[in-house]
Amino acid sequence: MGALVALMASRWARRLAIGIALTGAVLLFLLNLRRAGETAGRHAKRLKQMERQNDIQRRMLEAASTRPRDRDDLAERLRDGRY
């Protein structure tokens, strides 16, 4: 323990320790930034997929709302050429 205290008492050792600490902090920041970017990319992909699914479901519901109610309605539409 005494050797560590004596080593940190010197000026160059303190500067080296501060430099190492700053380098470590910058490295951790960059790694966290990369991870946050990956997470944002996954969220954007999920959002795009949900929007696509919602659009498909909306089109299916619109098609179901205009479908013929029964056989007679279907036959009438086919005769009129509206189907």
C-alpha positions in Angstrom: 0.0 0.0 0.0 2.9 2.3 0.8 4.4 1.8 -2.6 1.1 2.8 -4.3 0.9 6.0 -2.3 4.5 6.8 -3.0 3.9 6.1 -6.7 0.8 8.3 -6.8 2.7 11.1 -5.1 4.8 11.7 -8.1 3.5 14.2 -10.7 3.9 12.0 -13.8 2.1 9.0 -12.2 -0.9 11.3 -11.4 -1.0 12.6 -14.9 -0.8 9.0 -16.3 -3.6 7.9 -14.0 -5.8 10.8 -15.0 -5.0 10.1 -18.7 -6.0 6.4 -18.3 -9.2 7.4 -16.5 -10.2 9.9 -19.2 -9.4 7.4 -21.9 -11.5 4.7 -20.1 -14.4 7.2 -19.7 -14.3 8.1 -23.4 -14.2 4.4 -24.4 -17.2 3.6 -22.2 -19.1 6.5 -23.6 -18.4 5.4 -27.2 -19.4 1.8 -26.4 -22.7 3.0 -24.8 -23.3 5.3 -27.8 -22.9 2.3 -30.1 -25.3 0.2 -28.0 -27.9 3.0 -28.0 -27.7 3.2 -31.8 -28.3 -0.5 -32.1 -31.3 -0.3 -29.8 -32.7 2.7 -31.8 -32.2 0.8 -35.0 -34.2 -2.2 -33.6 -36.9 0.0 -32.4 -37.2 1.7 -35.8 -37.4 -1.6 -37.5 -40.1 -2.8 -35.1 -42.1 0.4 -35.7 -41.9 0.0 -39.5 -43.1 -3.6 -39.2 -46.0 -2.6 -36.9 -47.0 0.2 -39.4 -47.0 -2.3 -42.2 -49.1 -4.8 -40.2 -51.5 -2.1 -39.2 -51.9 -1.0 -42.9 -52.6 -4.6 -43.9 -55.2 -5.0 -41.2 -56.8 -1.7 -42.1 -57.2 -2.8 -45.7 -58.6 -6.1 -44.6 -61.2 -4.4 -42.4 -62.1 -2.0 -45.3 -62.6 -5.0 -47.6 -64.7 -6.8 -45.0 -66.9 -3.8 -44.5 -67.9 -3.7 -48.2 -68.3 -7.4 -48.7 -71.7 -8.9 -49.8 -73.9 -9.7 -46.8 -75.5 -12.8 -48.2 -75.8 -14.9 -51.3 -78.5 -12.8 -52.8 -76.4 -9.7 -52.4 -73.5 -11.4 -54.0 -75.6 -12.6 -57.0 -76.9 -9.0 -57.4 -73.4 -7.5 -57.4 -72.2 -10.1 -59.9 -75.1 -9.3 -62.2 -74.6 -5.6 -62.0 -70.8 -6.0 -62.5 -69.9 -4.2 -59.2 -67.9 -6.9 -57.6 
